[in-house]
Amino acid sequence: MADAVIFDDGGSTRIKQLLQKLDDLLDNAKDFAKGPFSKLRISCIDKDGAAKPPTGGGTFPITLVKNDTFKIFSGNHRLEGRIVDRSSGTGTATDCQITVSGINGIDPIIEARHNNGQRRYIVSNAPTIDKIEVNAAGPAQTFGIPPGTIYTVVILND
């Protein structure tokens, strides 16, 4: 079982896989989180600590398979995840290719912070998460962030 990949906003958009270091994000704004991954969850927390689903309906977790994608929007920045097979064609490993990009001429500034063997990547010039698009089985889904949300988390796991 793979470590979950957590995308969240704590003032800026952040990426973390508990035991893996995704250092290629620092130089190339692209890396692979080792899976297998097959499920995506989204939760929004309000000022009272109550968890709410994002707007747009849908049932969680969302099942993901090879070539399914999700995109996290944070102002002029995008974090895209694509489920890929990096197992030499055996179809047994489903990793996630993570790509961070900017729009409107704004490049992402990616920093890393390290503590107790764990590393978190911060897109320091990205604001909080605005919306999430998921392109999995069936029609693409768009999820918004409910009013009053102070923290949004997207979790990719198996």
WOLINDA-V353296 format. One record per residue. N is the residue number from 0. NEAR is the number of other ideal C-beta (glycine too) atoms within 8 Angstrom. D_LAST is the distance of its C-alpha to the last C-alpha in whole Angstrom. Layout:
BEGIN
N,NEAR,D_LAST / N,NEAR,D_LAST
END
This chain:
BEGIN
0,3,7 / 1,10,7 / 2,7,9 / 3,9,8 / 4,15,10 / 5,12,13 / 6,14,15 / 7,12,18 / 8,12,22 / 9,6,24 / 10,4,27 / 11,13,26 / 12,16,22 / 13,13,20 / 14,16,17 / 15,11,16 / 16,12,13 / 17,7,14 / 18,6,15 / 19,8,16 / 20,4,19 / 21,13,19 / 22,9,22 / 23,9,23 / 24,15,22 / 25,9,26 / 26,6,28 / 27,7,26 / 28,9,24 / 29,9,21 / 30,10,19 / 31,11,15 / 32,14,12 / 33,8,11 / 34,12,8 / 35,10,6 / 36,15,5 / 37,11,5 / 38,11,6 / 39,13,9 / 40,10,11 / 41,13,14 / 42,11,17 / 43,13,20 / 44,12,23 / 45,11,26 / 46,5,29 / 47,4,29 / 48,6,26 / 49,6,25 / 50,6,21 / 51,10,22 / 52,8,20 / 53,14,21 / 54,8,24 / 55,8,23 / 56,4,22 / 57,10,19 / 58,3,16 / 59,8,13 / 60,6,10 / 61,12,11 / 62,8,9 / 63,13,9 / 64,10,11 / 65,8,13 / 66,7,16 / 67,12,14 / 68,10,15 / 69,15,15 / 70,10,18 / 71,13,19 / 72,11,23 / 73,15,25 / 74,7,29 / 75,7,30 / 76,16,26 / 77,12,23 / 78,14,20 / 79,12,18 / 80,14,15 / 81,10,14 / 82,15,12 / 83,11,14 / 84,10,15 / 85,7,16 / 86,8,17 / 87,4,20 / 88,5,20 / 89,7,18 / 90,6,15 / 91,5,13 / 92,10,11 / 93,13,10 / 94,14,11 / 95,14,11 / 96,10,15 / 97,15,16 / 98,10,20 / 99,14,22 / 100,9,26 / 101,10,29 / 102,8,31 / 103,5,35 / 104,5,35 / 105,9,33 / 106,5,31 / 107,12,28 / 108,7,29 / 109,12,26 / 110,8,27 / 111,11,25 / 112,7,25 / 113,5,25 / 114,5,25 / 115,3,24 / 116,4,22 / 117,9,20 / 118,10,21 / 119,9,20 / 120,13,21 / 121,12,24 / 122,16,25 / 123,8,28 / 124,8,30 / 125,11,28 / 126,8,28 / 127,10,25 / 128,14,23 / 129,9,25 / 130,9,23 / 131,13,19 / 132,11,19 / 133,13,16 / 134,8,17 / 135,12,15 / 136,5,17 / 137,4,20 / 138,3,22 / 139,6,21 / 140,13,20 / 141,8,22 / 142,13,21 / 143,9,24 / 144,12,24 / 145,10,26 / 146,3,30 / 147,6,30 / 148,11,26 / 149,6,26 / 150,9,23 / 151,14,20 / 152,10,16 / 153,14,13 / 154,12,10 / 155,15,7 / 156,10,4 / 157,8,0
END
